[in-house]
Amino acid sequence: MSDENKCGCGGDMKDMPIPEVNFSTFVMSLSSSAMFHLGEVADPSSGKMEFAPALAKHSIDILALLQDKIKNGMTSEEEKLLCDLLYSLRMKYVDKTK
């Protein structure tokens, strides 16, 4: 396997942009996971949108845990991002589980 394709996915890894690892990208990653499980984002491999409420709730609960545990260590921008994401995800979850 070549150095350019260590993922085994057929793509050229050297050309794929990798986001900086920081609190904001971590929170956005968890939010994306929740959106996927809420059926708001299609599976990139199949194009299908599937609703998995237990997995969506799990991702949302992880974000809430982070909010509770590290609130005092966040910048105001990070705190606002997390609060806004949690509100949006919780509202979508409630709407979809009625």
LOZAMI-954277 format. One record per residue: residue in three letters; x, y, z negated of N, C-alpha, C in turn. Coordinates in steps of 0.02 Angstrom, whole numbers, padded with zeros to 5 digits, always signed. Each point is the difference from the previous one (the first is absolute). Layout:
(gutor "Ala"; (X; Y; Z); (X; Y; Z); (X; Y; Z))
...
END
This chain:
(gutor "Met"; (+00043; -00059; +00000); (-00043; +00059; +00000); (+00045; +00062; +00000))
(gutor "Ser"; (-00015; +00048; +00040); (+00042; +00060; +00006); (-00012; +00046; -00059))
(gutor "Asp"; (+00047; +00046; -00011); (-00007; +00049; -00054); (-00061; +00045; +00011))
(gutor "Glu"; (-00019; +00012; +00063); (-00055; +00045; +00015); (-00068; -00031; -00018))
(gutor "Asn"; (-00002; -00066; -00008); (-00065; -00033; -00010); (+00003; -00049; -00058))
(gutor "Lys"; (+00018; +00024; -00058); (+00004; -00043; -00059); (-00068; -00015; -00031))
(gutor "Cys"; (-00051; +00037; +00019); (-00066; -00011; -00029); (-00035; -00061; +00031))
(gutor "Gly"; (+00022; -00022; +00058); (-00032; -00057; +00033); (-00066; +00018; +00031))
(gutor "Cys"; (-00014; +00064; +00008); (-00066; +00020; +00025); (+00002; +00019; +00074))
(gutor "Gly"; (+00057; -00007; +00032); (+00004; +00015; +00071); (+00014; +00072; +00016))
(gutor "Gly"; (+00001; +00044; -00049); (+00013; +00071; +00012); (+00073; +00017; -00011))
(gutor "Asp"; (+00019; +00057; +00023); (+00068; +00024; -00008); (+00002; +00043; -00063))
(gutor "Met"; (+00026; -00028; -00055); (+00000; +00033; -00065); (+00040; +00064; -00001))
(gutor "Lys"; (+00052; +00005; +00041); (+00042; +00060; -00004); (-00037; +00063; +00024))
(gutor "Asp"; (-00052; -00008; +00040); (-00038; +00057; +00025); (-00060; +00018; -00043))
(gutor "Met"; (-00014; -00040; -00051); (-00058; +00013; -00043); (+00018; +00050; -00054))
(gutor "Pro"; (-00037; +00055; -00004); (+00014; +00048; -00053); (-00021; -00028; -00068))
(gutor "Ile"; (+00042; +00009; -00049); (-00015; -00024; -00067); (-00009; +00062; -00044))
(gutor "Pro"; (-00059; +00007; -00031); (-00011; +00059; -00042); (+00045; +00000; -00061))
(gutor "Glu"; (+00015; +00060; -00024); (+00039; +00007; -00061); (-00039; -00033; -00057))
(gutor "Val"; (+00036; -00034; -00043); (-00033; -00031; -00058); (-00001; +00052; -00056))
(gutor "Asn"; (-00059; +00023; -00015); (-00010; +00046; -00056); (-00070; -00012; -00028))
(gutor "Phe"; (-00017; +00036; -00051); (-00065; -00011; -00032); (-00057; +00010; +00048))
(gutor "Ser"; (+00003; +00052; +00041); (-00055; +00014; +00046); (-00010; -00055; +00052))
(gutor "Thr"; (+00055; -00027; +00029); (-00008; -00053; +00049); (-00024; -00065; -00033))
(gutor "Phe"; (+00020; -00011; -00063); (-00023; -00058; -00037); (-00076; +00004; -00012))
(gutor "Val"; (-00023; +00059; -00022); (-00072; +00010; -00012); (-00039; -00006; +00065))
(gutor "Met"; (+00027; +00028; +00054); (-00034; -00005; +00065); (-00003; -00072; +00023))
(gutor "Ser"; (+00051; -00040; -00014); (+00000; -00070; +00018); (-00056; -00037; -00037))
(gutor "Leu"; (-00006; +00012; -00065); (-00053; -00031; -00039); (-00069; +00023; +00025))
(gutor "Ser"; (-00005; +00063; +00017); (-00063; +00026; +00026); (-00018; -00033; +00066))
(gutor "Ser"; (+00050; -00010; +00043); (-00011; -00034; +00064); (-00025; -00071; -00011))
(gutor "Ser"; (+00029; -00033; -00049); (-00022; -00068; -00016); (-00073; +00000; -00022))
(gutor "Ala"; (-00019; +00047; -00042); (-00070; +00004; -00022); (-00046; +00015; +00059))
(gutor "Met"; (+00020; +00046; +00044); (-00041; +00016; +00058); (-00008; -00061; +00046))
(gutor "Phe"; (+00053; -00039; +00008); (-00003; -00061; +00040); (-00052; -00048; -00030))
(gutor "His"; (+00004; -00011; -00066); (-00045; -00047; -00033); (-00072; +00027; -00006))
(gutor "Leu"; (-00008; +00065; +00006); (-00067; +00030; +00003); (-00031; -00006; +00069))
(gutor "Gly"; (+00039; -00025; +00048); (-00025; -00006; +00068); (+00000; +00066; +00038))
(gutor "Glu"; (+00041; +00047; -00023); (+00005; +00066; +00031); (+00055; +00002; +00053))
(gutor "Val"; (+00045; -00049; -00001); (+00057; -00003; +00046); (+00003; -00070; +00030))
(gutor "Ala"; (+00010; -00004; +00064); (+00003; -00065; +00034); (+00066; -00036; -00013))
(gutor "Asp"; (-00004; -00066; -00002); (+00060; -00041; -00005); (+00040; +00010; +00064))
(gutor "Pro"; (+00063; +00022; -00005); (+00039; +00015; +00060); (+00010; -00061; +00046))
(gutor "Ser"; (+00001; -00060; -00029); (+00012; -00059; +00041); (-00062; -00025; +00035))
(gutor "Ser"; (-00059; +00009; -00031); (-00061; -00027; +00030); (-00048; +00055; +00026))
(gutor "Gly"; (+00008; +00060; -00027); (-00045; +00054; +00018); (-00066; -00002; -00038))
(gutor "Lys"; (-00008; -00050; -00043); (-00062; -00008; -00038); (+00002; +00040; -00064))
(gutor "Met"; (-00059; +00023; -00020); (-00007; +00035; -00063); (-00038; -00045; -00047))
(gutor "Glu"; (+00030; -00016; -00057); (-00031; -00046; -00047); (-00006; +00033; -00068))
(gutor "Phe"; (-00055; -00014; -00035); (-00013; +00028; -00066); (+00014; -00053; -00053))
(gutor "Ala"; (+00047; +00015; -00045); (+00018; -00045; -00055); (-00004; +00041; -00064))
(gutor "Pro"; (-00060; +00004; -00031); (-00009; +00044; -00058); (+00047; -00015; -00059))
(gutor "Ala"; (+00013; -00063; -00014); (+00044; -00016; -00057); (+00071; +00026; +00012))
(gutor "Leu"; (+00025; -00007; +00062); (+00066; +00024; +00016); (+00002; +00076; +00003))
(gutor "Ala"; (-00054; +00031; +00024); (-00004; +00073; +00000); (+00002; +00026; -00071))
(gutor "Lys"; (-00039; -00030; -00044); (-00002; +00021; -00070); (+00068; -00009; -00032))
(gutor "His"; (+00035; -00053; +00016); (+00067; -00012; -00027); (+00048; +00056; +00019))
(gutor "Ser"; (+00000; +00019; +00063); (+00044; +00055; +00023); (-00019; +00066; -00034))
(gutor "Ile"; (-00064; +00013; -00007); (-00023; +00061; -00033); (+00021; -00002; -00074))
(gutor "Asp"; (-00007; -00058; -00032); (+00019; -00006; -00070); (+00075; +00010; -00011))
(gutor "Ile"; (+00040; -00021; +00048); (+00073; +00012; -00004); (+00014; +00075; +00002))
(gutor "Leu"; (-00033; +00036; +00045); (+00009; +00072; +00003); (-00022; +00033; -00065))
(gutor "Ala"; (-00055; -00023; -00028); (-00024; +00029; -00063); (+00049; -00015; -00057))
(gutor "Leu"; (+00029; -00059; -00001); (+00050; -00017; -00050); (+00060; +00046; +00005))
(gutor "Leu"; (+00023; +00010; +00062); (+00056; +00046; +00010); (-00017; +00070; -00026))
(gutor "Gln"; (-00060; +00022; +00015); (-00022; +00066; -00022); (+00002; +00005; -00076))
(gutor "Asp"; (-00026; -00051; -00033); (-00001; +00000; -00073); (+00069; -00004; -00031))
(gutor "Lys"; (+00044; -00041; +00029); (+00065; -00014; -00031); (+00053; +00053; +00013))
(gutor "Ile"; (-00004; +00035; +00056); (+00054; +00046; +00017); (-00023; +00072; +00010))
(gutor "Lys"; (-00060; +00015; -00023); (-00028; +00066; +00010); (+00048; +00055; -00022))
(gutor "Asn"; (+00031; -00006; -00056); (+00043; +00053; -00026); (+00065; +00007; +00039))
(gutor "Gly"; (+00017; -00049; +00041); (+00062; +00004; +00039); (-00010; +00023; +00072))
(gutor "Met"; (-00062; +00014; +00019); (-00014; +00019; +00069); (+00003; +00075; +00010))
(gutor "Thr"; (+00017; +00019; +00061); (-00006; +00070; +00019); (-00074; +00016; +00011))
(gutor "Ser"; (-00017; +00063; +00001); (-00070; +00018; +00011); (-00024; -00024; +00069))
(gutor "Glu"; (+00045; +00001; +00050); (-00019; -00024; +00067); (-00014; -00075; +00000))
(gutor "Glu"; (+00042; -00038; -00036); (-00010; -00073; -00004); (-00064; -00016; -00038))
(gutor "Glu"; (-00012; +00036; -00054); (-00061; -00012; -00039); (-00062; +00015; +00041))
(gutor "Lys"; (+00000; +00054; +00038); (-00056; +00018; +00043); (-00011; -00053; +00053))
(gutor "Leu"; (+00055; -00023; +00031); (-00005; -00053; +00051); (-00033; -00062; -00029))
(gutor "Leu"; (+00023; -00022; -00057); (-00028; -00060; -00031); (-00073; +00009; -00019))
(gutor "Cys"; (-00015; +00057; -00030); (-00070; +00014; -00020); (-00046; +00001; +00061))
(gutor "Asp"; (+00021; +00034; +00053); (-00041; +00004; +00061); (-00009; -00069; +00032))
(gutor "Leu"; (+00055; -00039; +00004); (-00005; -00067; +00030); (-00045; -00045; -00041))
(gutor "Leu"; (+00008; +00000; -00066); (-00042; -00042; -00042); (-00073; +00019; +00006))
(gutor "Tyr"; (-00015; +00064; +00000); (-00070; +00021; +00007); (-00029; -00025; +00066))
(gutor "Ser"; (+00036; +00011; +00055); (-00024; -00021; +00065); (-00009; -00076; +00004))
(gutor "Leu"; (+00049; -00037; -00024); (-00005; -00073; +00002); (-00056; -00026; -00044))
(gutor "Arg"; (-00008; +00029; -00059); (-00053; -00022; -00045); (-00069; +00013; +00030))
(gutor "Met"; (-00008; +00057; +00031); (-00064; +00017; +00032); (-00015; -00048; +00058))
(gutor "Lys"; (+00051; -00016; +00040); (-00010; -00048; +00055); (-00017; -00069; -00028))
(gutor "Tyr"; (+00034; -00020; -00054); (-00013; -00064; -00032); (-00072; -00003; -00025))
(gutor "Val"; (-00021; +00051; -00036); (-00069; +00002; -00027); (-00050; -00003; +00057))
(gutor "Asp"; (+00012; +00040; +00052); (-00046; +00002; +00057); (-00004; -00069; +00034))
(gutor "Lys"; (+00056; -00034; +00007); (+00000; -00064; +00035); (-00024; -00058; -00043))
(gutor "Thr"; (-00001; +00007; -00066); (-00021; -00055; -00043); (-00071; +00008; -00027))
(gutor "Lys"; (-00037; +00050; +00025); (-00070; +00009; -00022); (-00043; -00057; +00021))
END
